């Protein structure tokens, strides 16, 4: 499953506006996981959505998503990011 996969962390600090540097998952890693374990149209759920990276990647891959976040970053980071993804304006990952 992971043969030949090399994770170049790239500029993960720039994703989601550069905030929340600790504990962030790079889009490339989430892309690989979502591609391995889901199909187009499947539902991907992230109960601790943070800045919306999992939802952003799921959307880019044609998956439905459910993102849950109670922190302020739901409005300040995740919502603007997901709007950009839906409109094809997200340049991350």
PyMOL commands that set and color helices and strands:
alter all, ss='L'
color gray80, all
select helices_A, chain A and resi 12-18+27-37+53-60+73-86
alter helices_A, ss='H'
color red, helices_A
select strands_A, chain A and resi 43-46+64-67
alter strands_A, ss='S'
color yellow, strands_A
deselect
rebuild
show_as cartoon
